[in-house]
Amino acid sequence: MAGDVSRTGREVVALGVSVANRCPFCVGAHATLLHATGEHRLAETIAAGGTPDDPGHAALLTWATATRTPGAAEPAAPPFPRRHTPEYVGTALTFHFVNRIASALLTEDLLPGGLQRSRLVRSAGGRAMARTVRRRLTSGESLVTLEGLPVGRERGWAAGTPIGRAYATLTAVAGEGEALLSPRARAFVREAVMASDGSHPPLGGWPYLGSLPARDRPGARLAVLAALAPYRVTDADVSAWRESGTPGRTVRAGTPERGGTSDQDLVRLVAFGAMTATAHVEAAITAATVQAGHAVTAATAHAEVVINAAAVQSGDAVTAETTRAVPD
């Protein structure tokens, strides 16, 4: 939460994404944090599904909620200058990932008994955290915690920034969970995500796993649910996956020689599904911002290709000269 963009603006984006993803845990948490910035009315308006009075906040919220839907018009007109792209896009993508992890692995309640649903409790919690939330942080200070972790390719929209380094590490670590699925199951998960239009899937008959071998289905189901409907992951889904005994391979030095169905493996598998969906969102956001003149290089972690406006037109990447030519 360090950087030039206001904490209020980033909390609006975090809360908007969380509402779009139907993550009650994160909605409660970030409504409380928005209270901590002093924006009490704004926090309650967004948490209740309303539109902020301030046009700037309203535009940010509309943009944030629309990022769930590939092809939506709103991401093509970002309500912020190019120099703020790493912070706003980074916040949106982080919460597309975090929402899915929280929904799949946690309960809906941030506090015992669902106390976070009370406006009074959210307001009081925000006031208690106000000093911490409003404290000025140094950008990049926490990168030391990433030492020793795998690092992926930095995306063009945040290259050379602490956000770029952090997101590259997140994509690399989360992507390791693919090792717990067979190649066929991985392909199934990616294809399901690529086919998604951002709408919440139907309740009956989804996901259809008949094309996969029986042994692959429990793991593929968990990953697809984590990607597209994490709030539907049940104890029965996890039990079926554990009982399948689907082996994996070594994910990283220090882990067991064979993967399996441990709690660590569950987190890795869910993280793979969550990051596959986040990468799909990333591709849509960054392609849209290129078209809007924000000169952002799009990239999908699952395909490891660069997507940008010039590539669509001619098959060539956007050049550094083109990037520099786009005004703030």
C-alpha positions in Angstrom: 0.0 0.0 0.0 3.0 2.3 -0.5 3.3 4.7 -3.4 1.9 7.9 -4.8 -1.7 6.8 -5.2 -3.9 7.5 -2.1 -4.8 4.7 0.2 -8.4 5.6 -0.2 -8.2 5.1 -4.0 -6.6 1.8 -3.6 -9.1 0.6 -1.1 -11.9 1.7 -3.5 -10.4 -0.6 -6.1 -9.8 -3.5 -3.6 -13.4 -3.2 -2.4 -14.8 -2.9 -5.9 -13.0 -6.0 -7.1 -14.0 -7.9 -3.9 -17.7 -7.0 -4.5 -17.5 -8.1 -8.1 -15.9 -11.4 -7.1 -18.5 -12.1 -4.4 -15.9 -12.4 -1.6 -17.7 -11.4 1.7 -14.5 -11.9 3.7 -12.6 -9.3 1.7 -15.6 -7.0 1.4 -15.8 -6.9 5.2 -12.0 -6.4 5.5 -11.7 -3.6 3.0 -14.9 -1.8 4.0 -13.3 -1.6 7.5 -10.0 -0.4 6.0 -11.8 2.2 4.0 -13.4 3.4 7.3 -9.8 3.6 8.6 -9.0 6.2 5.9 -11.7 8.4 7.3 -14.1 7.7 4.4 -17.0 6.3 6.5 -19.8 7.1 4.1 -17.8 5.9 1.1 -17.1 2.6 2.8 -20.7 1.9 3.6 -21.9 3.0 0.2 -19.7 0.6 -1.7 -20.3 -2.3 0.8 -24.0 -1.9 0.2 -23.6 -1.9 -3.6 -24.2 1.8 -4.1 -22.4 4.4 -6.2 -20.1 6.9 -4.4 -21.1 10.6 -4.5 -17.6 11.7 -5.5 -17.2 11.3 -9.3 -13.6 10.3 -9.0 -14.4 7.5 -6.6 -17.4 6.4 -8.6 -15.2 6.1 -11.8 -12.6 4.1 -9.9 -15.3 1.8 -8.5 -16.8 1.3 -12.0 -13.4 0.5 -13.5 -12.5 -1.9 -10.7 -15.8 -3.9 -10.8 -15.6 -4.1 -14.6 -12.2 -5.8 -14.5 -13.8 -9.1 -13.8 -15.5 -9.0 -17.2 -13.1 -9.5 -20.2 -14.1 -7.2 -23.0 -16.0 -4.7 -20.8 -15.9 -1.1 -22.0 -14.8 0.4 -18.7 -11.2 -1.0 -18.5 -10.6 0.6 -21.9 -10.9 4.0 -20.3 -8.9 3.9 -17.1 -9.9 6.8 -14.8 -6.3 7.5 -13.8 -3.1 8.8 -15.5 -0.5 6.4 -17.0 1.9 6.9 -14.2 -0.6 5.4 -11.7 -1.1 2.3 -13.8 1.2 0.0 -11.7 -0.5 0.9 -8.5 -4.1 0.7 -9.6 -3.7 -2.3 -11.9 -1.5 -4.0 -9.4 -4.1 -3.5 -6.7 -6.9 -4.9 -8.9 -4.9 -8.0 -9.9 -3.8 -8.7 -6.4 -7.3 -8.7 -5.2 -8.5 -10.9 -8.1 -6.0 -13.4 -6.7 -6.6 -12.8 -3.0 -10.4 -12.9 -3.3 -10.2 -16.4 -4.9 -7.8 -17.7 -2.2 -10.0 -16.3 0.6 -13.2 -17.6 -0.8 -11.9 -21.0 -1.5 -10.0 -21.6 1.8 -11.7 -19.4 4.4 -15.2 -18.9 5.8 -17.2 -15.9 4.8 -16.7 -14.3 8.2 -13.9 -11.9 8.9 -14.9 -11.8 12.6 -16.6 -14.3 14.9 -20.3 -14.5 14.4 -20.2 -12.4 11.3 -19.7 -9.2 13.4 -18.1 -7.5 10.3 -21.6 -7.2 8.8 -22.4 -4.5 11.4 -21.8 -1.0 10.3 -21.0 0.0 13.8 -18.3 -2.7 14.1 -16.8 -1.8 10.7 -16.6 1.8 11.7 -15.1 1.1 15.1 -12.6 -1.3 13.6 -11.6 1.3 11.1 -11.1 3.9 13.8 -8.9 1.5 15.7 -6.7 1.0 12.7 -6.7 4.5 11.4 -3.2 5.4 12.6 -1.6 2.3 11.1 -3.5 2.6 7.8 -2.7 6.3 7.3 1.0 5.8 8.0 3.2 6.7 5.1 5.1 3.7 3.8 8.3 3.4 1.8 7.8 1.9 -1.6 9.8 -1.3 -2.1 10.7 -1.7 1.6 9.0 -5.1 1.9 10.7 -6.7 -1.1 13.3 -8.2 1.2 10.6 -10.7 2.3 10.6 -12.1 -1.3 14.3 -13.1 -1.2 14.8 -16.8 -2.1 11.5 -17.1 -3.9 11.1 -17.8 -7.6 10.8 -14.7 -9.8 8.8 -14.7 -13.0 9.0 -12.2 -15.9 8.1 -8.6 -15.0 5.1 -7.3 -16.8 5.3 -4.2 -19.0 2.7 -2.3 -17.1 4.9 -2.4 -13.9 8.4 -3.2 -15.2 11.1 -1.6 -13.1 8.9 -0.9 -10.1 8.6 -2.7 -6.8 5.1 -3.7 -7.8 6.5 -5.3 -10.9 9.0 -7.3 -8.9 6.3 -8.4 -6.3 3.8 -9.4 -9.0 6.4 -11.3 -10.9 7.2 -13.3 -7.7 3.5 -13.9 -7.0 2.9 -15.3 -10.5 5.9 -17.6 -10.3 5.1 -19.0 -6.9 1.4 -19.4 -7.6 2.1 -21.0 -11.0 4.0 -23.9 -9.3 0.7 -25.5 -8.4 0.3 -26.7 -11.9 2.7 -29.5 -11.1 -0.1 -31.1 -9.1 -2.2 -31.7 -12.2 -1.6 -33.8 -15.3 -0.8 -31.9 -18.5 -4.3 -32.7 -19.7 -5.9 -31.4 -16.6 -3.8 -28.2 -16.7 -5.0 -27.6 -20.3 -8.6 -28.2 -19.2 -8.3 -25.6 -16.5 -6.7 -23.0 -18.8 -9.3 -23.6 -21.5 -12.2 -23.2 -19.0 -10.8 -19.9 -17.8 -10.1 -18.6 -21.3 -13.7 -19.4 -22.3 -15.1 -17.5 -19.3 -16.8 -14.1 -19.9 -16.5 -13.1 -16.3 -20.1 -14.0 -15.4 -20.7 -16.3 -12.4 -21.1 -19.9 -13.6 -24.5 -21.7 -13.4 -25.3 -23.9 -10.4 -26.2 -27.0 -12.3 -23.9 -29.2 -14.4 -20.8 -27.1 -14.1 -18.0 -27.6 -14.5 -18.4 -30.6 -16.9 -15.4 -32.9 -16.4 -16.5 -35.8 -18.6 -13.6 -35.3 -21.1 -11.0 -36.0 -18.4 -9.9 -39.3 -17.0 -11.6 -40.0 -13.6 -8.4 -39.6 -11.7 -7.8 -36.1 -13.0 -11.3 -34.8 -12.3 -11.1 -33.9 -8.6 -7.9 -31.8 -9.0 -9.2 -30.2 -12.1 -12.5 -29.4 -10.5 -10.8 -27.7 -7.5 -8.6 -25.6 -9.8 -11.5 -24.5 -12.0 -13.7 -23.7 -9.0 -10.8 -21.7 -7.5 -10.5 -19.8 -10.8 -14.2 -19.1 -11.6 -16.4 -19.8 -8.5 -14.2 -20.2 -5.5 -17.1 -19.6 -3.1 -18.5 -23.0 -4.2 -15.5 -25.0 -3.0 -16.8 -27.5 -0.4 -15.3 -29.9 2.0 -16.6 -32.7 -0.3 -14.5 -31.3 -3.2 -11.4 -31.3 -1.0 -12.1 -34.8 0.3 -12.6 -36.1 -3.2 -9.3 -34.6 -4.3 -7.5 -36.0 -1.3 -8.9 -39.5 -1.9 -7.9 -39.4 -5.5 -4.3 -39.5 -4.4 -3.2 -37.7 -7.5 0.6 -37.5 -7.4 2.6 -34.4 -8.3 6.2 -33.7 -8.8 8.6 -31.7 -6.7 7.4 -28.1 -6.7 10.5 -26.5 -5.1 13.6 -27.5 -3.3 12.7 -28.4 0.3 9.3 -29.8 -0.6 8.6 -33.6 -0.6 10.0 -35.6 -3.4 6.5 -36.4 -4.5 3.6 -34.0 -4.4 0.3 -35.3 -3.1 -2.8 -34.1 -1.2 -1.4 -32.3 1.8 -2.6 -29.0 3.1 0.3 -27.3 1.4 -0.6 -29.0 -1.9 -4.2 -27.8 -1.5 -3.0 -24.2 -1.2 -0.8 -24.7 -4.2 -3.6 -26.1 -6.3 -6.0 -23.4 -5.4 -3.3 -20.8 -6.0 -2.7 -22.2 -9.5 -6.5 -21.9 -10.3 -6.6 -18.4 -8.8 -3.6 -17.2 -10.7 -4.8 -18.7 -14.0 -8.0 -16.6 -13.6 -6.0 -13.5 -12.6 -3.8 -13.8 -15.6 -6.9 -13.9 -17.8 -8.1 -10.7 -16.1 -4.6 -9.2 -16.5 -4.6 -9.8 -20.3 -7.9 -8.1 -20.7 -7.0 -5.1 -18.5 -3.7 -4.5 -20.1 -4.9 -5.0 -23.7 -7.7 -2.5 -23.0 -5.3 0.1 -21.5 -3.0 -0.2 -24.5 -5.9 0.7 -26.7 -6.7 3.6 -24.4 -3.2 5.0 -24.8 -1.8 3.9 -21.5 1.0 2.0 -23.2 0.8 -1.1 -21.0 2.2 -4.4 -22.2 -0.3 -7.2 -21.6 0.9 -10.6 -20.6 -0.7 -13.8 -19.6 1.1 -16.0 -17.1 -0.6 -19.1 -18.4 0.4 -18.5 -22.1 3.7 -16.7 -21.4 3.1 -14.4 -24.4 2.9 -10.6 -24.7 -0.4 -9.2 -25.7 -0.7 -5.6 -26.8 -2.4 -3.5 -29.4 0.4 -3.6 -31.9 0.6 -7.3 -31.7 -3.1 -7.5 -32.5 -2.6 -5.3 -35.6 0.7 -6.5 -36.9 2.1 -9.3 -34.8 4.9 -7.1 -33.5 5.5 -5.9 -29.9 4.9 -2.4 -28.9 8.3 -0.6 -29.1 9.9 1.5 -26.5 9.5 4.5 -28.8 5.8 4.0 -29.0 5.6 3.7 -25.2 7.4 6.9 -24.7 5.3 8.7 -27.3 2.0 8.2 -25.4 1.3 11.2 -23.1 0.5 10.9 -19.4 
